[in-house]
Amino acid sequence: MDEVNVDLSLDAVGLYCPMPIVKTAKAIQRIQVGQVLEVVADDEDIKLDMPNWCKATGHEFLGLREVDGEYHVYVKRRV
């Protein structure tokens, strides 16, 4: 995955489904359309949950990177 310019980072480490998505839904409202939210989580369910949430809400799933047991997920606000 290429380097992503992040506008806001959300720490969801230690949270389990559905809380990373619940927190993402609130955090995405704090950035402008076209900006990128990074979500850092250690719940591996995020690998499926985030792309599905993006599809359901109209935001763009940019990708995921795993670093030392943490998942860094990137979402571009579209709506």
C-alpha atoms as an extended CHARMM CRD file, in Angstrom:
* protein
*
        79  EXT
         1         1  MET       CA              0.0000000000        0.0000000000        0.0000000000  PROA      1               0.0000000000
         2         2  ASP       CA              1.2860000000        3.4650000000       -0.8930000000  PROA      2               0.0000000000
         3         3  GLU       CA              1.8110000000        6.1850000000        1.6970000000  PROA      3               0.0000000000
         4         4  VAL       CA             -1.4370000000        7.9130000000        2.6640000000  PROA      4               0.0000000000
         5         5  ASN       CA             -1.7640000000       11.5050000000        3.8600000000  PROA      5               0.0000000000
         6         6  VAL       CA             -3.8410000000       11.2820000000        7.0350000000  PROA      6               0.0000000000
         7         7  ASP       CA             -5.9820000000       14.1860000000        8.2490000000  PROA      7               0.0000000000
         8         8  LEU       CA             -7.1970000000       12.5820000000       11.4880000000  PROA      8               0.0000000000
         9         9  SER       CA             -6.1460000000        9.4510000000       13.3610000000  PROA      9               0.0000000000
        10        10  LEU       CA             -8.4670000000        7.4270000000       15.6020000000  PROA      10              0.0000000000
        11        11  ASP       CA             -7.0440000000        5.0880000000       18.2540000000  PROA      11              0.0000000000
        12        12  ALA       CA             -9.3620000000        2.0950000000       18.5810000000  PROA      12              0.0000000000
        13        13  VAL       CA             -6.7770000000       -0.2620000000       20.1120000000  PROA      13              0.0000000000
        14        14  GLY       CA             -8.3660000000       -2.4110000000       22.8070000000  PROA      14              0.0000000000
        15        15  LEU       CA            -11.8710000000       -1.9570000000       21.4150000000  PROA      15              0.0000000000
        16        16  TYR       CA            -13.8240000000       -4.8230000000       19.9400000000  PROA      16              0.0000000000
        17        17  CYS       CA            -16.6450000000       -5.0830000000       17.4270000000  PROA      17              0.0000000000
        18        18  PRO       CA            -18.7000000000       -2.9940000000       17.0010000000  PROA      18              0.0000000000
        19        19  MET       CA            -16.8980000000       -0.1750000000       18.8460000000  PROA      19              0.0000000000
        20        20  PRO       CA            -14.1810000000        0.5840000000       16.2460000000  PROA      20              0.0000000000
        21        21  ILE       CA            -16.9250000000        1.1450000000       13.6520000000  PROA      21              0.0000000000
        22        22  VAL       CA            -19.0730000000        3.1570000000       16.0780000000  PROA      22              0.0000000000
        23        23  LYS       CA            -16.0880000000        5.4130000000       16.8450000000  PROA      23              0.0000000000
        24        24  THR       CA            -15.2420000000        5.6430000000       13.1270000000  PROA      24              0.0000000000
        25        25  ALA       CA            -18.7680000000        6.8440000000       12.3440000000  PROA      25              0.0000000000
        26        26  LYS       CA            -18.3490000000        9.6840000000       14.8610000000  PROA      26              0.0000000000
        27        27  ALA       CA            -14.7750000000       10.5710000000       13.8610000000  PROA      27              0.0000000000
        28        28  ILE       CA            -15.5120000000       10.7420000000       10.1310000000  PROA      28              0.0000000000
        29        29  GLN       CA            -17.8730000000       13.6440000000       10.8680000000  PROA      29              0.0000000000
        30        30  ARG       CA            -14.9000000000       15.6540000000       12.1910000000  PROA      30              0.0000000000
        31        31  ILE       CA            -13.1440000000       15.7730000000        8.8020000000  PROA      31              0.0000000000
        32        32  GLN       CA            -14.1030000000       17.3240000000        5.4770000000  PROA      32              0.0000000000
        33        33  VAL       CA            -15.2050000000       15.4510000000        2.3520000000  PROA      33              0.0000000000
        34        34  GLY       CA            -12.0420000000       14.2660000000        0.5810000000  PROA      34              0.0000000000
        35        35  GLN       CA             -9.9760000000       14.0440000000        3.7590000000  PROA      35              0.0000000000
        36        36  VAL       CA             -8.6190000000       10.7850000000        5.1670000000  PROA      36              0.0000000000
        37        37  LEU       CA             -9.2670000000        9.1330000000        8.5200000000  PROA      37              0.0000000000
        38        38  GLU       CA             -6.8170000000        6.5640000000        9.8540000000  PROA      38              0.0000000000
        39        39  VAL       CA             -8.2190000000        4.0260000000       12.3040000000  PROA      39              0.0000000000
        40        40  VAL       CA             -5.7290000000        2.0170000000       14.3730000000  PROA      40              0.0000000000
        41        41  ALA       CA             -7.2150000000       -1.1420000000       15.8820000000  PROA      41              0.0000000000
        42        42  ASP       CA             -6.0950000000       -4.5110000000       17.1630000000  PROA      42              0.0000000000
        43        43  ASP       CA             -9.4040000000       -6.3290000000       16.5820000000  PROA      43              0.0000000000
        44        44  GLU       CA             -8.8990000000       -8.3380000000       13.4130000000  PROA      44              0.0000000000
        45        45  ASP       CA            -12.6260000000       -8.0960000000       12.6110000000  PROA      45              0.0000000000
        46        46  ILE       CA            -11.8480000000       -4.6050000000       11.3120000000  PROA      46              0.0000000000
        47        47  LYS       CA            -10.3880000000       -6.2100000000        8.1800000000  PROA      47              0.0000000000
        48        48  LEU       CA            -13.9110000000       -7.1160000000        7.0600000000  PROA      48              0.0000000000
        49        49  ASP       CA            -15.9850000000       -4.6470000000        9.0580000000  PROA      49              0.0000000000
        50        50  MET       CA            -14.3950000000       -1.4690000000        7.6820000000  PROA      50              0.0000000000
        51        51  PRO       CA            -14.7280000000       -2.2670000000        3.9440000000  PROA      51              0.0000000000
        52        52  ASN       CA            -18.3480000000       -3.3100000000        4.5590000000  PROA      52              0.0000000000
        53        53  TRP       CA            -19.0580000000       -0.1410000000        6.5500000000  PROA      53              0.0000000000
        54        54  CYS       CA            -17.5440000000        1.9930000000        3.7920000000  PROA      54              0.0000000000
        55        55  LYS       CA            -19.6570000000        0.2520000000        1.1660000000  PROA      55              0.0000000000
        56        56  ALA       CA            -22.8030000000        0.7800000000        3.2560000000  PROA      56              0.0000000000
        57        57  THR       CA            -22.1050000000        4.4560000000        4.0110000000  PROA      57              0.0000000000
        58        58  GLY       CA            -20.5650000000        5.6650000000        0.7430000000  PROA      58              0.0000000000
        59        59  HSD       CA            -17.0860000000        6.3840000000        2.0900000000  PROA      59              0.0000000000
        60        60  GLU       CA            -13.9910000000        5.1150000000        0.2680000000  PROA      60              0.0000000000
        61        61  PHE       CA            -11.9490000000        2.2960000000        1.7970000000  PROA      61              0.0000000000
        62        62  LEU       CA             -8.3510000000        3.1180000000        0.8440000000  PROA      62              0.0000000000
        63        63  GLY       CA             -6.7050000000        0.0750000000        2.3350000000  PROA      63              0.0000000000
        64        64  LEU       CA             -5.2130000000       -1.5570000000        5.3720000000  PROA      64              0.0000000000
        65        65  ARG       CA             -1.7130000000       -2.0340000000        6.6930000000  PROA      65              0.0000000000
        66        66  GLU       CA             -0.7680000000       -4.4130000000        9.5230000000  PROA      66              0.0000000000
        67        67  VAL       CA              2.0420000000       -3.2050000000       11.7960000000  PROA      67              0.0000000000
        68        68  ASP       CA              3.0980000000       -5.1400000000       14.9080000000  PROA      68              0.0000000000
        69        69  GLY       CA             -0.3310000000       -6.7130000000       15.4530000000  PROA      69              0.0000000000
        70        70  GLU       CA             -2.2130000000       -3.4710000000       14.8730000000  PROA      70              0.0000000000
        71        71  TYR       CA             -4.3300000000       -2.7230000000       11.8250000000  PROA      71              0.0000000000
        72        72  HSD       CA             -4.0260000000        0.7400000000       10.2870000000  PROA      72              0.0000000000
        73        73  VAL       CA             -7.1210000000        1.2900000000        8.1670000000  PROA      73              0.0000000000
        74        74  TYR       CA             -7.5960000000        4.2970000000        5.8630000000  PROA      74              0.0000000000
        75        75  VAL       CA            -10.9640000000        5.7750000000        4.9310000000  PROA      75              0.0000000000
        76        76  LYS       CA            -11.6230000000        8.7670000000        2.6880000000  PROA      76              0.0000000000
        77        77  ARG       CA            -14.7320000000       10.7360000000        3.5390000000  PROA      77              0.0000000000
        78        78  ARG       CA            -17.0050000000       10.8740000000        0.4940000000  PROA      78              0.0000000000
        79        79  VAL       CA            -20.3540000000       12.0920000000        1.8740000000  PROA      79              0.0000000000
